[in-house]
Amino acid sequence: MIVSTPHLLVLPRLRIQNANTISSSMTWGFPAMSAFMGAVQALERNLPDDIRIVFNGVGVVCHHIEPQVTEGGFTRAFHLTRNPVDKTGSTAAIVEEGRAHLDVTLLIGIESNGDDLGSAERRRDIAHRLFEQVQGMRVAGGSVMPPLSDATRQRPELISFDDDEDRRGKQWRRLKRRLLPGFALVLRDDYLNEHTATLKVEDDSATALDAWLDLCRLNHECRIETQQDKEGQAKEVAKWEIRRPYPGWLVPIPVGYGAISELFAPGEVANARDPAVAFHFVESLYSIGEWVSPHRLRTHDALLWFVENDLERGVYRLTNDYALTHSEND
């Protein structure tokens, strides 16, 4: 049973310029969810002293994306910057960076830490102040640009969901209309696990990596059919079709990091970013995500991502309950 997030902060239509679109060493196209989680954590650490709330989960709805790449043809390349010369006067090396302009809505799960969130005026004040604060931040490596207008649909809002299920559902349906058009990124670990089991039936040596690669690509398969020609003679005809194990807009995504070394004591590793914090060498963890239109989500919790670390195993990752809420309501 999923515990519903009682309050939801909506920061609508954030225009992010030059966000990092290379989400990992193997994926590109949209920033990693850990980048948005990092921005939300930075916002929480810099809350004004009189705002006593705790952030719990973050969701992202993308309304528009404009990758900074060359157009035309099958091969695309990122637009790269020419950096200034180095201290010797030589041309500085070009480090490939992928950028994209985004139009996204951030949704942050909120819990009270002594603040009066039962007051509509107080919630309105918190929403406007945090919306103004996020305008001066960097999100996913990009700069947040000023809003184009003060339209009603771009008004920040801190929603306090009602305890009654019917009224809570009405509040969520009203919010969903504000999130359209757009797509929310959710986690589909269930697809990855199920497809891994399917491949193991056919080939015992199949791994989760094989299933991940199979779900990431378009698989064209040839099927031979026997048909009759005009003279009534049987002949074999080759037909090509695309095999899709699951419906939906599935994408490969990084979901966190896994340790590949022991945990070193603070200051033991040279040139660490923070010598006062224990250090792990890690590599990216991958899974399958799905872009879903918000109007298909039954609850607001389905689009929220949460931190789920396992310190004993050295796993630092994010998770999302879309698959669980989806199966509970089917």
N, C-alpha and C positions, 0 to 999 in steps of 0.2 A: 504493500500500500504506500503510495507516494504522499508525503506531507506537502500540502500546497503552500507556496510562498505567499505570505499575507499581504505584502505591498510590492508594487512594481513602479520603478522610476522609468519614465519614457523620455528619452532625449532624441527628438525626431529630426530627420533629414540633415544629419551632419555632413557637410561637404568637406571631404578629406582630400587634400592635394598631395600627390606623389607618395602614396602609401606603398609600402614594400609588398610587391606582388609575388616575390619568390619566397614561398612559405617554408621550404625546406630544401635539402640537397636533391630531392627527387620530385618535388611538386611545385607548380607555379599556377598563377591565375587569380588567387584571392589570398589575402593575409591569413596566417594561421590564427586559430581562435585564441591561442596563448598570447598573441599580440594584443587582442582586445581585452583579455583578462588582465594583462599587465597594465594597460591604460586605466582600467577600472580600479585596480589596486592602488595605482598612483593617485587617482582621484580620491580614494578613501583615505589615504595617508595624509592628504592635504585638506581634509574637511575643516571648515571653521569650528572653533571651539564650542559654539552654541548649537551646532547640529550634532545630535547624539543618535546616530544610526549606524547600522552594520550592513555592509554589502554582502549579498549571498547569491551568487550566480550572475551570469551575463548572457544575453542573447543578442544576435545581430540579424537584422533584416536588410538585405541589400536591394536598393531601388534602381541603382544605375552604376555601371562600372565602365571605365574607359582606359584599357591598357595602353601604355605608351610604347607602342610597337609599330613597325613598318606595316603598311597595308598592301594587300595584293599578293597573289601567288600562294604556294603551299608553305614556303619557308618565311618565318617572321623573325625579326631581330628587335631587341629592346633599343629604345632611344637612350644613348649614353651621353654623359656629360664630359666635356673636355676640362680636366682639372688644371689648376695653375701649375707652373713649372716648380720643380723642387728646389732645395737650397743651393744646389750646384748649377742651376740654370737649365738642367735637362728636362725634357718632357716627362711629366709624371705618368706612371703606368695607369692604364685604364682598368678599373675594377668593374666588372659587369654588375650592374644593379638593375633590377626590374621594378618599374614604378607603374602605378595606376591611380587615376582619379576616381574616388568613390563617393556615392551618395547613400548613406546608411542610417538606420535608426538603431540606437543602442537601447536595450531594455535591461535594467539592473534590478535583481531581486533585493528587496530591502527588509530589514528587521529593525524594530525600535530598540535602542539601547538607553531608554529613559526619556526619549523625545515623545511629544504628544502628537502622534500621527492620526489620532481620531479627529483632529480639527482640520476641516477643509482649507481654511485660511493658512494654517501652518504648513500643510502639504503643498499648497500652491507656492508659498514663499520658498520652501526648500527646493522645489523643482526649478524655479526661475534662477535661484542663486547658483545651483549646481550646473545648470545649462550655460550660464554666463562663465562659470569657472572652466568648463571643458573647452570653451572657445579659445583659451590660451594654451591648450595642451597639444601634445603630439600624440596621435593615435596610429598604431601600426606603422610607425616611422614617418607618417605624413603629417602635414599641418592642417589643422581645422580652420576652415575659411569662414568668414562671417555669413550668416544666413542671407538669402536673397531678399526675403520679405518677412513680414510679421503675420503671415497668413495663419488662419485658425489651425490648419493641419500641422503647422510647424510649432505649435505651442507646446512647451514641455509640460509634463503632467506626472504627478505622483499619485498613483491609484491605490486606494485601500480596498481590497476585495472583501465583499460581504461574506459572512459566515453561512448564509443561506445559499444552497447550491443553485437554485434558480436565478436569484439575483446576481450571484457571482458569474453565472453563465452569460447573463445579459450584459454585464460589464465587459466580459471578454469579447463578446460579439461586437460591441460598440468599438472596442479598441482595434479589432481585426480590420475593420473597415478603414481605419486610419493608416494601417500598415500596407495597404494596397495602392498601386501595384508594387510587388516586391517578392523576394524569396528569402526564406530563413534556412540557415545551414544547421542540420541536425545530424546526430551520430547513428550509424547503422552497423554497430558491432555484430548485431544478430545476423545480418546478411553475410558478413565475413566468416563467422563461425559456421553458419549453415552451409555455405558454399565450400568451405574447407572440408567438412564432413562428406559432402557430395563427391568432391574430387578424390578423396581417399577411398571411396568405394570403387572407383574406376582404376586408381593407381595408389597403392599403399604408400608409395614414397612421396606423394603430394604433401606440400606444406602450406601454411597460412600465406606465405609469400606467393606461391603459385595461385592461390585463390584471389589474393589481392590484385595481382597482375591481370588475372582473367577478368575481374570485375572492372578494372580500370580502362580496358580497351574495347574497341568494337571488333567482334569476332565474326568474320565473313566465312560462311561454310557453304560447301558445294553439295548439292543433293541431286542424285540421278533419278529421274522419273521416266517411266515407260509410257509413251503416248502413241496414238495412231495418226498417221498422216492422211492426206486426202484419198489415197488409194486403199486405205484400211490396213496398211502395213504398220507393224509395231516398230517403234524406234525409241532409242534412249535420248533423253534431253537433259542437259545439265542446268540446274537452277541454283542461283546464288541467293543466299538469305543471311541476314544478320541475326546472330544468336544473342539474346539478352536473357540471362538467368532470372533477372528481377526487373520489374517495371520501375519507372522513376528516373530522376536525373541524378545518377550516382557519380561521385568524384572521389579520387584519392586525397586524403588529408593527413597532415601530421597532428597527433593528439597529445604530444608531450615528449618526455625524455626518459631513457632507461640507463642505469649505471653500467659502465663497462670497466670499472675499476673499484678498488676499495675506497672507503670514505676516509679522506685525509684530514688530519687535524687542522684547525685554523692556522694559517701562516706556514704550513709545511710545503705547499706548492708555490714556487716562485711565480711572480707576475699575475697572481690571481686578482680578480677585480676587487674583492673585499677580503683582506687578509684576516679579518676577525670572524669569518664564517667558514665552517667546514666545507670541504671541496670534494666533488665527484667529477670524474670524466664520464661523459654521457654521450649517447647517440639518439637520434630521433626515433620516436615510435609512430607507426602509421596505422591507419584504419580506413574505413569507408564512410563517407558522408553523403548526405542527400539534400538537395535543394528542394524545399517544400514551400508552396504558397501558404501564407499565414491563414488563409480562410479554411484550410484543411486541418489546422491544429485544433484539437478539442479543448485544450487548456493552455494557459500561459506558461505552465511549468515545462511543457513539451519543448520549448525553444531555448530554455535556459541551460547553460553549461556550468559545471561545478568542478572545483579542484578535488581530485581523488588521488592522494599520494599514499604510497606504501613504502615507508622508510626502511623497513627491514629488507625488502627486495630491491630497494633502490629505484623505485618506479615513481616518476613525477609526471602525472598526466591529468587530462581533463576528461570529463564524462558528461553524458547528456541522457535524459530519461525519455526521449521521444519513443523509442522502440517499446519501452515498458508501458507508457501511457497509451500508445497506439494499440497494443495487444489487449490491454485491460478493457478498452472500449469497443473492441471488435465483436 
